[in-house]
Amino acid sequence: MAVMDGQREQGSGPPQWWRHGPPWWNHRGEEEHSARWPWRSTALITAFVLIGSNFAAHAQESERVPLDPFARVLLFLTGAALLWRRRYPVPVVFGTAVTTLVYLFVGYPYGPVFVAVAVACFSAVVAGHRRAAWAAMGTMWAGLALLTHWLYQWLPPSGDSAASWGQEIVIATWVVAIVALSELTRTRREQWARERAERAQAARRRADEERLRIARELHDVLAHSISVINVQAGVGLALLDTDPEQARTALTTIKAKSKEALGEVRQVLDTLRTPGDAPRAPAPGLDRLPELVEQAGSAGLTVEVEGKPPRLSPGADLAAFRIVQEALTNVVRHSGSRHARVHFGRDGGTLRLRVDDDGPATGAEAGGSGNGLAGMRERAAALGGTIEAGPRPDGGFRVLAALPIDVRTTEDDKSHKSAKDVKEDDR
């Protein structure tokens, strides 16, 4: 369905570049584009004005003043001024308007001299100098109207007559069209700039969220594994001389736990190297709770599990597993109790996860980063849940997590079980 929607978007409506800007119109390219001198376009426009004016002079030979060196200089200056239209758009748009009016006041033939004024106006509006462009175009149109309806009596060519008002309406329409096109381009350009900024901000936000997620994963994996390794290393050192067999067991646990930690760290780092690829191993979830209890037991902590967790979405399942893992790790590192209780309950569409220990706190420096509780709160908040952690009134410590249950997943489970019951009844 997503592919069909993408094809539908590509096949109808405006093209992608119209919504988000041409691929070459980025912020850096825009700055370089503004810094360069528009030699080619200026040369082409100037040549077009000069050559087109020659053809216009032949067509209006008996009506207007023939082109002379002064006229050609005016035409050249009008076109050449466009070379500065990106650096100084306001002086250029007024300069081209003035030279064009001088050209027309002398009585030279009408022709493509207006093209240079239109390009200068376009550049000024796109650069953000809207009022200056409007003023220049309005001044030129007012001067042209004054020339064709009043000053023509005293200016060359002799015998010229007043222009019709229909002609003035046509000229005014062209002026409005040029300004409207310039405004449309300016509006689209500003919209593209906003969209680029929003996409850049969204990309930075996604990168920050991804870095935070990876940091949480590495903290949870390493904190739990190294805590177990630290405890087992202490046991091995203490029993190395008196009970070598128990010390060997501790070293075996250290080897297995370090291997598992390396595997999980490698899985997290693989997402950095190939972000578009699927993970090679599934993310851990509450199905690995017995393994987590066994690992805690190897560190000398007895864990009692009460209740059965419902089926969760992958994100909530991973978050619940990491919260239990971090809570048990904190018991191993900071509590004098060697017994912990993990309780699963359900309150409507919310999973109630509670981890208790009887304390007391050891007060010893465990070498942690102090980010465990913050990481648990961030995981819960990312799913729309909450974390409460603190000392219990009767001693010990409690971590209480409230995570939303994916209702759709639960309904799928019910429908799957119902279908299975129907099949069994048919048998």
PADOVEX-616695 format. One record per residue (C-alpha): residue in one letter; x, y, z. Coordinates in nm, 4 decimals. Example, Ala and Ser with C-alpha at 12.3 -4.5 7.8 and 13.67 -1.06 7.14 Angstrom:
BEGIN
{rec A,{1.2300,-0.4500,0.7800}}
{rec S,{1.3670,-0.1060,0.7140}}
END
This chain:
BEGIN
{rec M,{0.0000,0.0000,0.0000}}
{rec A,{0.2849,0.2377,0.0816}}
{rec V,{0.4408,0.1675,-0.2580}}
{rec M,{0.1123,0.2289,-0.4339}}
{rec D,{0.0673,0.5537,-0.2439}}
{rec G,{0.4185,0.6596,-0.3424}}
{rec Q,{0.3470,0.5806,-0.7082}}
{rec R,{0.0215,0.7728,-0.6880}}
{rec E,{0.2038,1.0725,-0.5463}}
{rec Q,{0.4607,1.0558,-0.8220}}
{rec G,{0.2007,1.0157,-1.0928}}
{rec S,{-0.0303,1.2989,-0.9917}}
{rec G,{-0.0039,1.6489,-0.8561}}
{rec P,{0.2988,1.8777,-0.8760}}
{rec P,{0.6435,1.7223,-0.9120}}
{rec Q,{0.8545,1.6516,-0.6028}}
{rec W,{1.0962,1.9370,-0.6709}}
{rec W,{0.8051,2.1846,-0.6778}}
{rec R,{0.7092,2.0895,-0.3220}}
{rec H,{1.0600,2.0710,-0.1784}}
{rec G,{1.2725,2.2716,-0.4214}}
{rec P,{1.5035,2.1601,-0.7003}}
{rec P,{1.7817,1.9204,-0.5928}}
{rec W,{2.0462,2.1793,-0.6806}}
{rec W,{1.8768,2.4544,-0.4783}}
{rec N,{2.0296,2.3910,-0.1371}}
{rec H,{2.1559,2.6448,0.1124}}
{rec R,{2.5205,2.6054,0.0281}}
{rec G,{2.4521,2.6055,-0.3453}}
{rec E,{2.2400,2.9179,-0.3051}}
{rec E,{2.5251,3.1041,-0.1340}}
{rec E,{2.7718,2.9987,-0.4045}}
{rec H,{2.5145,3.0876,-0.6691}}
{rec S,{2.4809,3.4384,-0.5244}}
{rec A,{2.8572,3.4845,-0.4962}}
{rec R,{2.9237,3.3990,-0.8629}}
{rec W,{2.9003,3.6599,-1.1355}}
{rec P,{2.6226,3.5786,-1.3875}}
{rec W,{2.8466,3.6232,-1.6925}}
{rec R,{2.6721,3.3858,-1.9288}}
{rec S,{2.3155,3.4969,-1.8681}}
{rec T,{2.4175,3.8636,-1.8809}}
{rec A,{2.6033,3.8141,-2.2090}}
{rec L,{2.3070,3.6308,-2.3624}}
{rec I,{2.0559,3.8953,-2.2516}}
{rec T,{2.2775,4.1818,-2.3691}}
{rec A,{2.3288,4.0177,-2.7085}}
{rec F,{1.9555,3.9524,-2.7367}}
{rec V,{1.8770,4.3178,-2.6559}}
{rec L,{2.1303,4.4527,-2.9065}}
{rec I,{2.0395,4.2168,-3.1910}}
{rec G,{1.6652,4.2374,-3.1255}}
{rec S,{1.6776,4.6169,-3.1201}}
{rec N,{1.8410,4.6147,-3.4662}}
{rec F,{1.5528,4.4124,-3.6055}}
{rec A,{1.3045,4.6430,-3.4282}}
{rec A,{1.4788,4.9493,-3.5806}}
{rec H,{1.4355,4.8068,-3.9304}}
{rec A,{1.0690,4.7316,-3.8626}}
{rec Q,{1.0058,5.0833,-3.7229}}
{rec E,{1.2390,5.2684,-3.9618}}
{rec S,{0.9871,5.5353,-4.0590}}
{rec E,{0.8257,5.5662,-3.7181}}
{rec R,{1.1114,5.5948,-3.4660}}
{rec V,{1.4590,5.7501,-3.4484}}
{rec P,{1.7214,5.5190,-3.6055}}
{rec L,{1.9778,5.3571,-3.3813}}
{rec D,{2.3004,5.5510,-3.3430}}
{rec P,{2.6117,5.4951,-3.1261}}
{rec F,{2.4436,5.6614,-2.8263}}
{rec A,{2.1475,5.4214,-2.8536}}
{rec R,{2.3776,5.1221,-2.8709}}
{rec V,{2.5660,5.2442,-2.5642}}
{rec L,{2.2373,5.2764,-2.3747}}
{rec L,{2.1329,4.9249,-2.4809}}
{rec F,{2.4719,4.7845,-2.3829}}
{rec L,{2.4678,4.9564,-2.0413}}
{rec T,{2.1136,4.8361,-1.9760}}
{rec G,{2.2081,4.4734,-2.0462}}
{rec A,{2.5526,4.4881,-1.8847}}
{rec A,{2.4071,4.6259,-1.5585}}
{rec L,{2.2506,4.2823,-1.5034}}
{rec L,{2.5975,4.1528,-1.4201}}
{rec W,{2.5546,4.3094,-1.0727}}
{rec R,{2.1909,4.2068,-1.0201}}
{rec R,{2.2753,3.9462,-0.7530}}
{rec R,{2.5105,4.1652,-0.5506}}
{rec Y,{2.3277,4.4985,-0.5853}}
{rec P,{1.9698,4.4206,-0.6950}}
{rec V,{1.8158,4.7565,-0.5950}}
{rec P,{2.0606,4.9848,-0.7850}}
{rec V,{2.0422,4.7530,-1.0849}}
{rec V,{1.6628,4.7516,-1.1078}}
{rec F,{1.6484,5.1341,-1.0803}}
{rec G,{1.9444,5.1735,-1.3174}}
{rec T,{1.7905,4.9596,-1.5903}}
{rec A,{1.4596,5.1408,-1.5502}}
{rec V,{1.6300,5.4800,-1.5872}}
{rec T,{1.8401,5.3822,-1.8926}}
{rec T,{1.5314,5.2320,-2.0551}}
{rec L,{1.3337,5.5529,-2.0011}}
{rec V,{1.6220,5.7592,-2.1437}}
{rec Y,{1.6301,5.5264,-2.4463}}
{rec L,{1.2561,5.5722,-2.5023}}
{rec F,{1.2564,5.9494,-2.4337}}
{rec V,{1.5134,5.9994,-2.7105}}
{rec G,{1.2694,5.8292,-2.9483}}
{rec Y,{1.4575,5.5094,-3.0286}}
{rec P,{1.2572,5.2062,-3.1467}}
{rec Y,{1.0554,4.9940,-2.9079}}
{rec G,{1.1969,4.6470,-2.8706}}
{rec P,{1.3563,4.3939,-2.6313}}
{rec V,{1.5052,4.6648,-2.4100}}
{rec F,{1.2228,4.5842,-2.1658}}
{rec V,{1.3664,4.2334,-2.1150}}
{rec A,{1.6568,4.3714,-1.9114}}
{rec V,{1.4187,4.5619,-1.6825}}
{rec A,{1.2048,4.2493,-1.6335}}
{rec V,{1.5102,4.0383,-1.5377}}
{rec A,{1.6333,4.3081,-1.2961}}
{rec C,{1.2884,4.3282,-1.1350}}
{rec F,{1.2734,3.9504,-1.1009}}
{rec S,{1.6139,3.9384,-0.9303}}
{rec A,{1.5243,4.2199,-0.6907}}
{rec V,{1.1962,4.0595,-0.5819}}
{rec V,{1.3530,3.7157,-0.5370}}
{rec A,{1.6313,3.8741,-0.3303}}
{rec G,{1.3666,4.0217,-0.0981}}
{rec H,{1.3670,4.3845,-0.2210}}
{rec R,{1.0014,4.3834,-0.3161}}
{rec R,{0.9160,4.7482,-0.2608}}
{rec A,{1.2211,4.8682,-0.4512}}
{rec A,{1.1281,4.6455,-0.7478}}
{rec W,{0.7678,4.7631,-0.7410}}
{rec A,{0.8792,5.1270,-0.7197}}
{rec A,{1.1192,5.0864,-1.0130}}
{rec M,{0.8589,4.9148,-1.2311}}
{rec G,{0.5933,5.1687,-1.1327}}
{rec T,{0.8297,5.4557,-1.2100}}
{rec M,{0.9117,5.3130,-1.5518}}
{rec W,{0.5457,5.2535,-1.6397}}
{rec A,{0.4471,5.6045,-1.5197}}
{rec G,{0.7306,5.7602,-1.7206}}
{rec L,{0.6299,5.5632,-2.0293}}
{rec A,{0.2663,5.6711,-1.9890}}
{rec L,{0.3767,6.0326,-1.9460}}
{rec L,{0.5872,6.0058,-2.2620}}
{rec T,{0.3239,5.8461,-2.4849}}
{rec H,{0.0363,6.0726,-2.3732}}
{rec W,{0.1930,6.4137,-2.3116}}
{rec L,{0.5691,6.4583,-2.3670}}
{rec Y,{0.5626,6.2993,-2.7142}}
{rec Q,{0.4656,6.6430,-2.8536}}
{rec W,{0.8055,6.7933,-2.7686}}
{rec L,{1.0286,6.4852,-2.7936}}
{rec P,{1.1530,6.2989,-3.1024}}
{rec P,{1.0457,6.1606,-3.3367}}
{rec S,{0.8541,6.4520,-3.4831}}
{rec G,{0.4993,6.3896,-3.5873}}
{rec D,{0.4480,6.1162,-3.3309}}
{rec S,{0.0946,6.0658,-3.1984}}
{rec A,{-0.0391,5.9651,-2.8578}}
{rec A,{-0.0592,5.5962,-2.7787}}
{rec S,{-0.3941,5.4328,-2.7181}}
{rec W,{-0.5037,5.3455,-2.3669}}
{rec G,{-0.5415,4.9843,-2.4771}}
{rec Q,{-0.1684,4.9780,-2.5351}}
{rec E,{-0.1121,5.1157,-2.1855}}
{rec I,{-0.3363,4.8458,-2.0390}}
{rec V,{-0.1314,4.5809,-2.2216}}
{rec I,{0.1923,4.7261,-2.0835}}
{rec A,{0.0462,4.7468,-1.7325}}
{rec T,{-0.0664,4.3829,-1.7628}}
{rec W,{0.2871,4.2781,-1.8549}}
{rec V,{0.4263,4.4709,-1.5583}}
{rec V,{0.1808,4.3034,-1.3211}}
{rec A,{0.2593,3.9608,-1.4704}}
{rec I,{0.6333,4.0111,-1.4228}}
{rec V,{0.5867,4.1216,-1.0619}}
{rec A,{0.3451,3.8331,-0.9928}}
{rec L,{0.5895,3.5771,-1.1352}}
{rec S,{0.8681,3.7277,-0.9263}}
{rec E,{0.6536,3.7128,-0.6119}}
{rec L,{0.5594,3.3512,-0.6802}}
{rec T,{0.9233,3.2563,-0.7206}}
{rec R,{1.0168,3.4415,-0.4027}}
{rec T,{0.7380,3.2678,-0.2088}}
{rec R,{0.8442,2.9251,-0.3316}}
{rec R,{1.2052,3.0015,-0.2509}}
{rec E,{1.1200,3.0987,0.1069}}
{rec Q,{0.9056,2.7868,0.1412}}
{rec W,{1.1921,2.5697,0.0172}}
{rec A,{1.4230,2.7382,0.2686}}
{rec R,{1.1788,2.6651,0.5534}}
{rec E,{1.1390,2.3050,0.4428}}
{rec R,{1.5162,2.2622,0.4216}}
{rec A,{1.5528,2.4011,0.7733}}
{rec E,{1.2742,2.1762,0.9037}}
{rec R,{1.4243,1.8689,0.7385}}
{rec A,{1.7684,1.9546,0.8770}}
{rec Q,{1.6214,2.0021,1.2238}}
{rec A,{1.4281,1.6753,1.1986}}
{rec A,{1.7449,1.4954,1.0860}}
{rec R,{1.9374,1.6380,1.3812}}
{rec R,{1.6570,1.5365,1.6163}}
{rec R,{1.6525,1.1820,1.4769}}
{rec A,{2.0314,1.1629,1.5108}}
{rec D,{2.0110,1.2802,1.8722}}
{rec E,{1.7370,1.0286,1.9483}}
{rec E,{1.9391,0.7517,1.7845}}
{rec R,{2.2509,0.8442,1.9823}}
{rec L,{2.0452,0.8447,2.3011}}
{rec R,{1.8942,0.5059,2.2176}}
{rec I,{2.2351,0.3540,2.1483}}
{rec A,{2.3745,0.5073,2.4662}}
{rec R,{2.0894,0.3521,2.6671}}
{rec E,{2.1433,0.0127,2.5052}}
{rec L,{2.5181,0.0170,2.5696}}
{rec H,{2.4679,0.1355,2.9270}}
{rec D,{2.2115,-0.1353,3.0043}}
{rec V,{2.4180,-0.4115,2.8441}}
{rec L,{2.7500,-0.3115,2.9927}}
{rec A,{2.6223,-0.2118,3.3381}}
{rec H,{2.4472,-0.5443,3.3940}}
{rec S,{2.7201,-0.7616,3.2452}}
{rec I,{3.0104,-0.5866,3.4147}}
{rec S,{2.8277,-0.5920,3.7491}}
{rec V,{2.7902,-0.9698,3.7244}}
{rec I,{3.1530,-1.0014,3.6109}}
{rec N,{3.2668,-0.7825,3.9020}}
{rec V,{3.0801,-0.9941,4.1575}}
{rec Q,{3.2073,-1.3190,4.0100}}
{rec A,{3.5616,-1.1854,3.9955}}
{rec G,{3.5405,-1.1015,4.3669}}
{rec V,{3.4099,-1.4517,4.4409}}
{rec G,{3.6866,-1.6090,4.2347}}
{rec L,{3.9578,-1.4086,4.4075}}
{rec A,{3.8180,-1.4897,4.7512}}
{rec L,{3.7935,-1.8656,4.6841}}
{rec L,{4.0992,-1.9067,4.4626}}
{rec D,{4.3042,-2.0697,4.7404}}
{rec T,{4.0381,-2.2254,4.9630}}
{rec D,{3.7911,-2.3562,4.7024}}
{rec P,{3.9477,-2.3768,4.3544}}
{rec E,{3.6446,-2.5547,4.2078}}
{rec Q,{3.4096,-2.2716,4.3066}}
{rec A,{3.6616,-2.0216,4.1742}}
{rec R,{3.6624,-2.2114,3.8451}}
{rec T,{3.2822,-2.1829,3.8323}}
{rec A,{3.3083,-1.8075,3.8877}}
{rec L,{3.5630,-1.7747,3.6078}}
{rec T,{3.3379,-1.9782,3.3766}}
{rec T,{3.0506,-1.7428,3.4527}}
{rec I,{3.2762,-1.4441,3.3791}}
{rec K,{3.3735,-1.5925,3.0436}}
{rec A,{3.0126,-1.6671,2.9434}}
{rec K,{2.8858,-1.3286,3.0561}}
{rec S,{3.1636,-1.1363,2.8835}}
{rec K,{3.0991,-1.3282,2.5613}}
{rec E,{2.7285,-1.2479,2.5812}}
{rec A,{2.8022,-0.8805,2.6511}}
{rec L,{3.0355,-0.8620,2.3536}}
{rec G,{2.7658,-1.0116,2.1334}}
{rec E,{2.5060,-0.7581,2.2457}}
{rec V,{2.7501,-0.4685,2.2072}}
{rec R,{2.8373,-0.5914,1.8572}}
{rec Q,{2.4655,-0.6037,1.7734}}
{rec V,{2.4222,-0.2411,1.8854}}
{rec L,{2.7295,-0.1282,1.6934}}
{rec D,{2.6134,-0.3094,1.3798}}
{rec T,{2.3186,-0.0692,1.3644}}
{rec L,{2.5712,0.2139,1.3384}}
{rec R,{2.7672,0.0566,1.0547}}
{rec T,{2.4656,-0.0514,0.8483}}
{rec P,{2.1657,0.1565,0.9636}}
{rec G,{1.9511,0.0391,0.6729}}
{rec D,{2.0006,-0.3347,0.7348}}
{rec A,{1.7868,-0.5469,0.9598}}
{rec P,{1.9529,-0.6588,1.2855}}
{rec R,{2.1152,-1.0003,1.2705}}
{rec A,{1.9696,-1.1059,1.6064}}
{rec P,{1.6286,-1.0236,1.7535}}
{rec A,{1.6143,-0.7594,2.0227}}
{rec P,{1.5924,-0.9064,2.3751}}
{rec G,{1.2547,-0.9206,2.5441}}
{rec L,{1.0770,-1.0636,2.8454}}
{rec D,{1.1028,-1.4104,2.6918}}
{rec R,{1.4633,-1.3963,2.8142}}
{rec L,{1.3543,-1.3256,3.1725}}
{rec P,{1.4517,-1.6757,3.2960}}
{rec E,{1.7989,-1.6197,3.1534}}
{rec L,{1.8159,-1.2848,3.3321}}
{rec V,{1.7093,-1.4496,3.6609}}
{rec E,{1.9779,-1.7137,3.6134}}
{rec Q,{2.2438,-1.4501,3.5533}}
{rec A,{2.1357,-1.2635,3.8652}}
{rec G,{2.1557,-1.5907,4.0537}}
{rec S,{2.5138,-1.6376,3.9395}}
{rec A,{2.5861,-1.3005,4.1016}}
{rec G,{2.4392,-1.4233,4.4298}}
{rec L,{2.0947,-1.2635,4.3898}}
{rec T,{1.7787,-1.4704,4.4283}}
{rec V,{1.4971,-1.3377,4.2082}}
{rec E,{1.1323,-1.4251,4.2623}}
{rec V,{0.8991,-1.3609,3.9658}}
{rec E,{0.5306,-1.2977,4.0354}}
{rec G,{0.2671,-1.2831,3.7633}}
{rec K,{0.2977,-1.3295,3.3910}}
{rec P,{0.3522,-1.0378,3.1544}}
{rec P,{0.1107,-0.9932,2.8604}}
{rec R,{0.2326,-1.0003,2.5071}}
{rec L,{0.3892,-0.6629,2.4259}}
{rec S,{0.4933,-0.4783,2.1151}}
{rec P,{0.8655,-0.5131,2.0311}}
{rec G,{0.9476,-0.1674,2.1662}}
{rec A,{0.7609,-0.2164,2.4945}}
{rec D,{0.9008,-0.5693,2.5293}}
{rec L,{1.2577,-0.4429,2.4948}}
{rec A,{1.1928,-0.1547,2.7354}}
{rec A,{1.0404,-0.3871,2.9993}}
{rec F,{1.3356,-0.6269,2.9704}}
{rec R,{1.5910,-0.3463,3.0034}}
{rec I,{1.4058,-0.1971,3.3019}}
{rec V,{1.4090,-0.5317,3.4850}}
{rec Q,{1.7737,-0.5809,3.3876}}
{rec E,{1.8765,-0.2358,3.5155}}
{rec A,{1.6730,-0.2729,3.8352}}
{rec L,{1.8333,-0.6101,3.9176}}
{rec T,{2.1745,-0.4677,3.8316}}
{rec N,{2.1153,-0.1870,4.0814}}
{rec V,{2.0188,-0.4419,4.3464}}
{rec V,{2.3436,-0.6320,4.2867}}
{rec R,{2.5546,-0.3163,4.2961}}
{rec H,{2.3856,-0.0999,4.5585}}
{rec S,{2.1772,-0.3202,4.7900}}
{rec G,{2.2803,-0.5388,5.0789}}
{rec S,{1.9837,-0.7660,5.0112}}
{rec R,{2.0410,-1.0873,4.8174}}
{rec H,{1.6736,-1.1281,4.7364}}
{rec A,{1.4602,-0.9382,4.4821}}
{rec R,{1.1019,-0.9687,4.3646}}
{rec V,{0.9771,-0.8944,4.0118}}
{rec H,{0.6020,-0.8506,3.9869}}
{rec F,{0.3947,-0.8202,3.6688}}
{rec G,{0.0409,-0.6836,3.6802}}
{rec R,{-0.2061,-0.5303,3.4420}}
{rec D,{-0.4315,-0.2297,3.4887}}
{rec G,{-0.6509,-0.1967,3.1792}}
{rec G,{-0.4179,-0.1130,2.8925}}
{rec T,{-0.1170,-0.0581,3.1191}}
{rec L,{0.1496,-0.3030,3.2290}}
{rec R,{0.2502,-0.2560,3.5943}}
{rec L,{0.6061,-0.3754,3.6426}}
{rec R,{0.7507,-0.3654,3.9962}}
{rec V,{1.0963,-0.4653,4.1186}}
{rec D,{1.1550,-0.4686,4.4989}}
{rec D,{1.4451,-0.5498,4.7242}}
{rec D,{1.4585,-0.5460,5.1043}}
{rec G,{1.7797,-0.3444,5.1336}}
{rec P,{1.9543,-0.1906,5.3082}}
{rec A,{2.1694,0.0148,5.0742}}
{rec T,{2.5369,-0.0710,5.0974}}
{rec G,{2.6544,0.2857,5.0397}}
{rec A,{2.9617,0.1480,4.8641}}
{rec E,{3.0925,0.2991,4.5418}}
{rec A,{2.9895,0.0626,4.2638}}
{rec G,{3.1617,0.2395,3.9809}}
{rec G,{2.8459,0.3160,3.7874}}
{rec S,{2.7739,0.6186,3.5761}}
{rec G,{2.4576,0.7124,3.7632}}
{rec N,{2.2528,0.7079,3.4424}}
{rec G,{2.0568,0.3888,3.5109}}
{rec L,{1.7405,0.5463,3.6495}}
{rec A,{1.7556,0.8255,3.3920}}
{rec G,{1.7811,0.5657,3.1136}}
{rec M,{1.4810,0.3750,3.2504}}
{rec R,{1.2734,0.6939,3.2652}}
{rec E,{1.3711,0.7807,2.9074}}
{rec R,{1.2702,0.4347,2.7855}}
{rec A,{0.9331,0.4560,2.9581}}
{rec A,{0.8703,0.8141,2.8429}}
{rec A,{0.9487,0.7197,2.4815}}
{rec L,{0.6569,0.4729,2.4960}}
{rec G,{0.4226,0.7068,2.6829}}
{rec G,{0.4827,0.5370,3.0188}}
{rec T,{0.6260,0.6402,3.3548}}
{rec I,{0.8892,0.5249,3.6045}}
{rec E,{0.8805,0.5732,3.9809}}
{rec A,{1.1872,0.4757,4.1788}}
{rec G,{1.2815,0.5374,4.5398}}
{rec P,{1.3217,0.3927,4.8887}}
{rec R,{1.0341,0.1926,5.0355}}
{rec P,{0.8781,0.3024,5.3663}}
{rec D,{0.9699,-0.0316,5.5290}}
{rec G,{1.3237,-0.0297,5.3891}}
{rec G,{1.4705,-0.1455,5.0628}}
{rec F,{1.4164,0.0048,4.7213}}
{rec R,{1.1359,-0.0116,4.4668}}
{rec V,{1.1190,0.0499,4.0918}}
{rec L,{0.7645,0.0809,3.9547}}
{rec A,{0.7135,0.1072,3.5796}}
{rec A,{0.3862,0.1722,3.3965}}
{rec L,{0.4083,0.0839,3.0275}}
{rec P,{0.1221,0.0978,2.7758}}
{rec I,{0.0148,-0.2334,2.6273}}
{rec D,{-0.0413,-0.2459,2.2537}}
{rec V,{-0.4164,-0.3102,2.2384}}
{rec R,{-0.3971,-0.4304,1.8793}}
{rec T,{-0.1433,-0.6961,1.9750}}
{rec T,{-0.3681,-0.8177,2.2580}}
{rec E,{-0.6708,-0.8335,2.0290}}
{rec D,{-0.4681,-1.0304,1.7749}}
{rec D,{-0.3762,-1.2787,2.0481}}
{rec K,{-0.7411,-1.3180,2.1469}}
{rec S,{-0.8558,-1.3699,1.7892}}
{rec H,{-0.5748,-1.6208,1.7337}}
{rec K,{-0.6770,-1.8160,2.0457}}
{rec S,{-1.0430,-1.8026,1.9475}}
{rec A,{-0.9664,-1.9443,1.6032}}
{rec K,{-0.7607,-2.2191,1.7640}}
{rec D,{-1.0473,-2.3072,2.0038}}
{rec V,{-1.2882,-2.3279,1.7105}}
{rec K,{-1.0593,-2.5712,1.5319}}
{rec E,{-1.0299,-2.7858,1.8433}}
{rec D,{-1.4112,-2.7868,1.8844}}
{rec D,{-1.4505,-2.8963,1.5215}}
{rec R,{-1.2253,-3.1885,1.5908}}
END
